[in-house]
Amino acid sequence: METIGAKISKVRKQKGMSQEVLSDLAKINLRTLQRIEKEENEPRGNTLQQICEALKINIEELIDYREKEDKTYLIFFHLSIISNIIIPLGNIILPLILWLNKRDSIIEVNNQGKNILNFQILFSLFNNLILIIGVVGKIQHLYILSYFILIYFLLLLFNISYSIYVANRIKKNDIINFYPNPIKFLRQTK
């Protein structure tokens, strides 16, 4: 991936400008421009705007703001729910980390992440409540409540199976919000 400094140097050379000419036109220090092109500094704000104006290009030509498509990341994202088998609340922790890491750089990660996290938070609250009722029932010798432990594991198995199903649907290019979200902990943006 080409850096901003390399792109500036390339455009400057294409336009037949020396570093001195560009620094004069952009009204920035020559040493600053040299550091930018050597990738020792990254131009920001006013400096970046002045360089772009001097080169007569748009900022977007230097900085790629677009999100990229990565279906493999989305598949892995949905499969990260399975980490709940090894890590308590892993169905929330790992997707949260993956969502925070790539929500602005990969298409659909922000939307899918909010959908997954909203469901998994509610699922974990509900399923752990079922487990607590089952454990209390077992301790109190209330055998009807001890079946809640079985229900807990069946729901856990369903959650894991469903995440595998969703990953397969995404592999076939079917990207929708798969999880119901009756309570929105993270708001979806349109």
Contacts in CASP RR format, 6 or more apart in sequence:
PFRMAT RR
TARGET T0000
AUTHOR 0000-0000-0000
METHOD contacts of the structure
MODEL  1
METIGAKISKVRKQKGMSQEVLSDLAKINLRTLQRIEKEENEPRGNTLQQ
ICEALKINIEELIDYREKEDKTYLIFFHLSIISNIIIPLGNIILPLILWL
NKRDSIIEVNNQGKNILNFQILFSLFNNLILIIGVVGKIQHLYILSYFIL
IYFLLLLFNISYSIYVANRIKKNDIINFYPNPIKFLRQTK
2 10 0 8 1.000
3 39 0 8 1.000
4 36 0 8 1.000
4 42 0 8 1.000
4 43 0 8 1.000
4 48 0 8 1.000
4 62 0 8 1.000
4 63 0 8 1.000
5 36 0 8 1.000
5 37 0 8 1.000
5 38 0 8 1.000
5 39 0 8 1.000
5 42 0 8 1.000
5 43 0 8 1.000
6 37 0 8 1.000
6 39 0 8 1.000
7 61 0 8 1.000
7 62 0 8 1.000
8 33 0 8 1.000
8 36 0 8 1.000
8 37 0 8 1.000
8 43 0 8 1.000
8 51 0 8 1.000
8 55 0 8 1.000
8 62 0 8 1.000
9 37 0 8 1.000
11 55 0 8 1.000
11 57 0 8 1.000
11 61 0 8 1.000
11 62 0 8 1.000
12 19 0 8 1.000
12 22 0 8 1.000
12 37 0 8 1.000
12 55 0 8 1.000
15 55 0 8 1.000
15 56 0 8 1.000
17 25 0 8 1.000
17 55 0 8 1.000
19 30 0 8 1.000
19 33 0 8 1.000
19 34 0 8 1.000
19 37 0 8 1.000
20 30 0 8 1.000
22 33 0 8 1.000
22 51 0 8 1.000
22 54 0 8 1.000
22 55 0 8 1.000
23 29 0 8 1.000
23 30 0 8 1.000
23 32 0 8 1.000
23 33 0 8 1.000
25 54 0 8 1.000
26 33 0 8 1.000
26 47 0 8 1.000
26 50 0 8 1.000
26 51 0 8 1.000
26 53 0 8 1.000
26 54 0 8 1.000
27 50 0 8 1.000
28 47 0 8 1.000
28 50 0 8 1.000
28 51 0 8 1.000
32 41 0 8 1.000
32 47 0 8 1.000
33 51 0 8 1.000
35 41 0 8 1.000
36 42 0 8 1.000
36 43 0 8 1.000
36 47 0 8 1.000
36 51 0 8 1.000
43 51 0 8 1.000
48 59 0 8 1.000
48 62 0 8 1.000
49 59 0 8 1.000
52 58 0 8 1.000
52 59 0 8 1.000
52 61 0 8 1.000
52 62 0 8 1.000
67 104 0 8 1.000
67 105 0 8 1.000
67 106 0 8 1.000
67 107 0 8 1.000
68 105 0 8 1.000
68 106 0 8 1.000
68 107 0 8 1.000
69 106 0 8 1.000
69 107 0 8 1.000
69 108 0 8 1.000
70 102 0 8 1.000
70 106 0 8 1.000
70 107 0 8 1.000
71 170 0 8 1.000
71 171 0 8 1.000
71 173 0 8 1.000
73 98 0 8 1.000
73 102 0 8 1.000
73 106 0 8 1.000
73 109 0 8 1.000
74 106 0 8 1.000
74 108 0 8 1.000
74 109 0 8 1.000
74 112 0 8 1.000
74 170 0 8 1.000
74 175 0 8 1.000
75 167 0 8 1.000
75 170 0 8 1.000
75 171 0 8 1.000
76 98 0 8 1.000
77 95 0 8 1.000
77 98 0 8 1.000
77 99 0 8 1.000
77 109 0 8 1.000
77 112 0 8 1.000
77 113 0 8 1.000
77 116 0 8 1.000
78 112 0 8 1.000
78 116 0 8 1.000
78 163 0 8 1.000
78 166 0 8 1.000
78 167 0 8 1.000
78 170 0 8 1.000
78 178 0 8 1.000
79 163 0 8 1.000
79 164 0 8 1.000
79 167 0 8 1.000
80 90 0 8 1.000
80 91 0 8 1.000
80 94 0 8 1.000
80 95 0 8 1.000
80 98 0 8 1.000
81 90 0 8 1.000
81 91 0 8 1.000
81 94 0 8 1.000
81 95 0 8 1.000
81 116 0 8 1.000
81 120 0 8 1.000
81 159 0 8 1.000
81 160 0 8 1.000
81 163 0 8 1.000
82 91 0 8 1.000
82 160 0 8 1.000
82 163 0 8 1.000
82 164 0 8 1.000
83 90 0 8 1.000
83 91 0 8 1.000
83 93 0 8 1.000
83 94 0 8 1.000
84 90 0 8 1.000
84 91 0 8 1.000
84 156 0 8 1.000
84 159 0 8 1.000
84 160 0 8 1.000
85 156 0 8 1.000
85 160 0 8 1.000
87 93 0 8 1.000
87 94 0 8 1.000
89 124 0 8 1.000
91 120 0 8 1.000
91 123 0 8 1.000
91 124 0 8 1.000
91 159 0 8 1.000
92 117 0 8 1.000
92 120 0 8 1.000
92 121 0 8 1.000
92 124 0 8 1.000
95 113 0 8 1.000
95 116 0 8 1.000
95 117 0 8 1.000
95 120 0 8 1.000
96 117 0 8 1.000
98 109 0 8 1.000
99 109 0 8 1.000
99 110 0 8 1.000
99 113 0 8 1.000
99 114 0 8 1.000
99 116 0 8 1.000
99 117 0 8 1.000
102 109 0 8 1.000
103 109 0 8 1.000
103 110 0 8 1.000
103 113 0 8 1.000
104 110 0 8 1.000
108 175 0 8 1.000
110 189 0 8 1.000
111 177 0 8 1.000
111 188 0 8 1.000
111 189 0 8 1.000
112 175 0 8 1.000
112 177 0 8 1.000
113 186 0 8 1.000
114 186 0 8 1.000
114 187 0 8 1.000
114 188 0 8 1.000
115 177 0 8 1.000
115 178 0 8 1.000
115 179 0 8 1.000
115 181 0 8 1.000
115 188 0 8 1.000
116 179 0 8 1.000
117 185 0 8 1.000
117 186 0 8 1.000
118 179 0 8 1.000
118 181 0 8 1.000
118 183 0 8 1.000
118 184 0 8 1.000
118 185 0 8 1.000
118 186 0 8 1.000
119 179 0 8 1.000
119 180 0 8 1.000
119 181 0 8 1.000
120 179 0 8 1.000
121 185 0 8 1.000
122 181 0 8 1.000
122 182 0 8 1.000
122 183 0 8 1.000
122 185 0 8 1.000
123 155 0 8 1.000
123 159 0 8 1.000
126 155 0 8 1.000
127 152 0 8 1.000
127 155 0 8 1.000
127 156 0 8 1.000
127 159 0 8 1.000
130 148 0 8 1.000
130 151 0 8 1.000
130 152 0 8 1.000
130 155 0 8 1.000
131 148 0 8 1.000
131 149 0 8 1.000
131 152 0 8 1.000
133 145 0 8 1.000
133 148 0 8 1.000
134 145 0 8 1.000
134 146 0 8 1.000
134 147 0 8 1.000
134 148 0 8 1.000
134 149 0 8 1.000
134 152 0 8 1.000
135 149 0 8 1.000
136 142 0 8 1.000
136 145 0 8 1.000
137 143 0 8 1.000
137 145 0 8 1.000
137 146 0 8 1.000
137 148 0 8 1.000
138 145 0 8 1.000
138 146 0 8 1.000
138 149 0 8 1.000
162 178 0 8 1.000
166 178 0 8 1.000
169 178 0 8 1.000
177 188 0 8 1.000
181 188 0 8 1.000
END
